[in-house]
Amino acid sequence: MEEARTNKEFQFYKIPQIQENKTRTKVFFVYDTKDSKTDKIENALYDFIKQDTESFELITMGFQDAMSHFYIQDCRKVQCRQLFEGYDLLCPEKTNEYFAQQFSLYCKKENFKLINQHQAAQFKYFVLNSILEHILEKTIQLSQTQHLIIVLMMKAIDCIGIRDLKNNFYPYKEEKSKILFIDSGDLNFQKKQEFISDLFNKFPSDPSQAYFYEQIMPKNKPKTDESFLQFLELISQKLVQNLKFTTKLKAEKELQQFPWSKPSQLLNSGSVAVSLEDKGEWFFANSDFQKYRIERINNPDMESLVNIFTTWVNEIVQLTQIDAADQNQILIIQEYLENFQKYSIKDIINQNEQEIKSTQRLTVKQRFLSKQRNQMKFQIQLLIKSLKDLQGESNLLDQLSDEQLKERQKIGTIVGKFHQRAIQIQGLDVQAFLKMKENFAAQLKQIQKDINPDSDEVRSIITLENFKDIILQEDIFDAIRLIQNQYNLISSFPLVGLGVKLYRSSGSMINPYLVKVIDIARINQYVDTISIQNTPDKKLILNAGYETDQDDYNTQIKETIDAVVPLFGPNDYDLKPLLQSKFFHVLTTFNVMNNVDTIFYEAYFALLANTLIYLLNEEKSDFIADLLDKIYHSVCIVYSDCKFFTEFCKVLVTNPRLSMATYHEGHPTQCQGPSKALLILFYLVKKGDLTDRILIKQILEAIMQEIVARGIKNPAKMTSYFEVIGFDVEKLKNFGRKTVNRYLDRVLEFPTVRQMMMEVESTSRIDEVFQVDRSYKLRLNKKKFEYLNFGKYNFFVSLKNICQYFLSGEKFSGELLWLWLYHIQRFNNSYVRNSTPLVTDIKKIYRAFKAQKINKIMNVKFEKIMHICQQKLQAVYKEKMAPLHINIKPVSHNQLHTLLGKKEIRLTFNNVSNLARRYCLCPECPFYLQQLPNLSEHIQDSNFCIPAFCKTIKKMKREDPNDVLEAIKDGAFLDRDNEKSYVLAYNKLREYIDNNYFLIFEDKIMQTIEECQLIYRNL
């Protein structure tokens, strides 16, 4: 029977290729040392660029060339001591100052010997940083209105840090820039990354790329001159591919650029995007105010699909090299390609083979199609192999044969980053499994004749057998012999037990105690793992009767089962050697964690513990009591002799709180989850070894504290678990009104709204409204504890049920939770938390949490009130300032010096409009002729920044004022050199027109135009 197809059905959409503005790209090849290695990269760049000299220009810059202009006092003596290995030196002023402060004294004869190796290296790295900074500044200056790509090949150096170069670019520069870095040194890899991180952060760029030998070459290949040349050969092709910038389009609908990407409207020009949903036959995308049509690719041919898949794999390879891709992304593509190979290509090839068989001779077309399809199949196999190489699923998985890998995939082994960690912690290879199998067979042969067929384990309702029935089969030893790996085992050797539905988080891949039992089967109680494995989605969905609603309609009830809990009783102690074997734990590990590449001896224990929690929250009945008895006997049979179990029993009784600690060096136990301690407490009480109610209560308190501690992921946000009642909302409103009223008449005292708000915030005291007094009460916000719920019961009910089982009628103080929360906030480390005494002063704890909560509320409310105040004061500021800034007086440079009365000062002047860049020239403004570092912000807040206002008047200084006004409205003299700036200015102009600004202030604007025309004619 053919397997069900599980491949995702992607819809493919072609993103149109758009022509960029013919902006020339300057490529600077910068190197620290000229040798055969740099020649190799330079030649690769030259060969690529000479094919399109209209778009690219290549410029080489060496450190040696830059150093020839570098002057430091007593340079020859510095060279003699090889402070910089004989180079001439070049650096900006700060390096000279640094040298003078740190090293100039050592150049004198009497102190020369004091220079040590560390100081020499320190200075060397500082100078190299300075030279690099100088070169980068120069490349920015030379690129100006062109795209900029810097191919930087140098030895990464200790990160002293270059200056931030983002401000060196023009503010409205639309041209793109990036750095392609090639490391040629032997510095520690972590220091290399620090250097690159600092470099990329200080240089404004599109996503830059770094090429490290350690990341690209095989780990077992040492770095030699020959291998480094191979490395350069590998990256040279990738380097030239990165010499082009990707153009983005904004689509009307969201697509995924790659299958692992999040849906987005921003898509790469000339690419193929995908979607799991049908987005229609076509829709529009925008770029640079032009519309382009994105169309769906219907029935793509094989060659197109392989090209698309190749693009995916190339992208994931590139992301992996810079540690920007995780294993899940690789697996998404791998599984898709494997399914594509399994179904789509297979169907076509089978069809082709039928055509060939039906004819004696092949036509040219048939021969071509046959060859093409075989090539496509081979290319897909290569892509899949590349992805497998990237995953590095450890040598354990590399050792598997194709058949073993298929079996592993068939049983539904969960993979991902936690799966990789699980392999590292408890990896299980095939050879180790075979030894386990042999030991199990030997043990079974030794005790089989003594095993009593009677068992307390209920048989599966599907296979009608239990564990004893299976191991007593006549051909069991033949079956064990045929099982050659753990993947065969899962698909052939069943576990029988109580059917349950589990919640498995990612973390449960490495910690089985994080598994939660969501529900148990009540009608179809006992099933087996083979029956679960035989379902397509590895879940049994069985009928469980009918439920009649209020309208007498019968609704069928379903039970979902995805795991079993093997439960044994008094008649099963003869199975002890087998149930304690590694063979049995391989089965239980997969049953609990859906992972058979590992073995966790406590996986079954964790399942029993979480089943116990579920059962303790159920109503008492004979059914529940029977299950609890079987959990106890199962623990006795499988774990009572284990070292971890006996050690934990001792520590739990002698020091309950310390037994809750996770791994701590020197500590004898490890508590991976509070449920572990709960099951051991259950065992001790059930066995009768623990009867002291006071001690039981202490243990329960320790367990509950740890449940809360591990549930709270961020103790710093502890205030969210409390709420304050008794607030007077009217006080808040009054505080906001008073704050606004206090500044309504003072708005003209501030040059900008921001400076006004700085004073408002510094003089407003919200603590006058919110005071920590008795009028406000603090209480627990119980809704915040919902994430600690167990199954269908909330956190508080669950804890109550658990405590009532062990100590019926015992009451626990409501203050305990407050004590635990305060303790958890102070100590995040598990061992320290459980080895430090609790603070029991409830009044102190209450006051502390109340103060924290009030302070948090004060900060949040203050921000909201200040935001409202800013909106109101900003409106008043614009209303009062706008009329004062219509009347503007342009001046000449000399006139401005005269007006200011300061001839020594240095002025920054705009010759286009005859306006100063740091002085307001509106006579009616309170800040007339005052120096304003943030003049643009002042004008913006004043709501007078009509684009090209003065420029238009100056250009038309002899025209009719009415024509000037119309030209201003039409934007006749807006700067059109930069399209983006032009659109922003035009939209701003339309905003003034739409808001009737010209109509409201028509007379004053006309008067200003006439006066400015006269000024411009006389300048």
Number of C-alpha atoms within 10 A of each C-alpha: 3 4 7 7 11 13 15 11 11 14 18 23 23 17 23 18 14 14 9 11 6 9 14 17 24 23 24 22 20 23 22 20 15 11 9 10 16 20 11 15 22 19 12 17 21 16 12 15 18 13 10 10 13 12 15 21 16 17 14 12 15 17 21 17 13 18 17 12 11 18 14 17 12 11 16 13 15 21 15 11 17 15 20 18 12 13 16 19 22 24 23 14 10 10 19 19 13 14 17 14 10 12 18 18 15 16 19 12 10 9 11 16 11 12 15 11 12 9 13 18 15 13 20 18 18 22 24 22 22 23 24 23 20 17 19 20 16 12 19 22 13 12 19 15 18 20 22 25 27 23 24 21 23 19 17 22 22 19 18 16 17 20 14 15 16 14 10 15 18 13 8 9 14 15 17 17 22 22 24 20 23 23 19 20 15 12 14 11 15 9 14 19 16 16 18 20 13 16 22 20 12 17 23 19 16 14 11 17 20 19 20 20 23 15 14 16 16 9 10 6 10 12 15 9 10 8 14 16 15 14 18 20 15 13 18 17 14 12 20 17 11 15 22 12 16 15 15 19 24 19 21 14 16 17 25 20 22 22 18 16 12 10 17 14 16 19 23 18 19 16 16 23 24 23 18 13 10 11 17 12 11 14 15 15 22 15 14 11 9 9 14 18 14 21 17 21 16 10 9 10 9 16 13 11 14 17 13 16 19 16 15 19 19 14 13 21 20 15 14 18 17 14 10 10 16 14 19 15 16 23 17 12 21 20 17 19 21 15 17 18 18 13 16 13 18 15 12 13 17 11 11 16 13 10 13 16 10 9 9 8 10 14 11 9 9 15 13 12 14 17 11 14 18 14 13 18 17 13 16 20 15 13 21 21 13 16 22 15 12 15 20 13 19 12 9 16 17 12 13 15 10 9 10 18 14 12 19 22 14 14 22 17 16 17 19 18 15 18 25 20 14 23 22 15 13 14 19 20 20 18 14 12 20 17 13 18 23 14 16 21 19 13 14 20 12 10 13 16 9 10 17 14 10 10 20 14 22 20 21 23 14 12 13 13 18 23 23 20 13 15 20 16 10 9 10 15 15 9 13 18 12 11 17 15 19 29 24 16 21 23 19 15 20 23 24 28 23 24 28 23 19 22 14 17 14 16 15 20 27 23 19 25 26 22 23 23 23 15 19 23 19 13 13 20 18 26 31 30 29 19 19 23 21 14 11 15 11 17 18 24 15 14 13 15 12 12 11 10 9 6 6 8 10 12 11 11 12 16 21 19 26 22 31 26 24 24 23 26 20 15 15 22 18 17 22 14 15 20 19 18 17 19 22 20 21 25 23 29 23 26 23 26 29 22 25 26 26 25 26 26 19 20 25 27 24 24 28 26 27 24 26 22 21 21 20 21 19 13 9 11 9 8 10 15 13 11 19 20 16 20 25 22 23 24 21 18 22 22 20 16 12 10 11 14 17 15 14 21 20 13 17 25 17 13 16 24 24 22 28 30 23 17 14 12 8 6 13 12 24 18 18 18 21 23 25 23 23 21 22 20 22 19 21 18 15 16 13 9 10 15 13 9 12 10 16 21 18 16 23 23 19 22 23 20 23 24 18 18 22 15 13 20 11 12 18 12 11 17 20 13 17 17 16 15 10 10 13 12 8 9 13 16 12 12 17 20 14 12 20 19 12 11 18 13 11 12 19 18 12 16 24 22 22 15 11 20 19 10 12 18 15 8 10 15 14 17 13 9 14 18 14 16 10 8 10 15 14 18 14 15 13 13 11 11 16 12 11 17 14 20 16 12 16 16 19 14 13 21 19 14 19 20 21 14 14 19 15 10 9 12 11 13 7 8 13 16 16 17 18 22 20 21 22 25 16 13 15 18 12 19 18 14 22 24 14 12 10 14 12 15 10 14 8 11 18 18 14 12 20 22 17 16 21 20 17 15 16 18 14 11 15 20 13 13 18 18 14 15 22 19 13 13 22 20 15 17 25 18 14 15 22 20 18 16 20 23 20 20 17 21 22 19 16 10 12 21 16 11 11 14 10 10 12 7 9 8 14 12 17 12 12 12 19 19 22 21 17 17 21 24 21 17 15 14 21 15 18 14 17 15 14 17 11 14 18 15 15 21 19 16 21 25 21 19 19 21 22 21 20 24 18 22 27 23 15 18 21 14 13 12 20 12 12 24 19 11 17 21 19 13 20 13 15 18 15 12 8 11 12 15 15 16 15 11 20 18 12 15 20 15 13 18 13 10 10 12 17 16 11 11 13 13 11 13 20 18 14 19 27 18 18 21 24 15 16 21 11 9 10
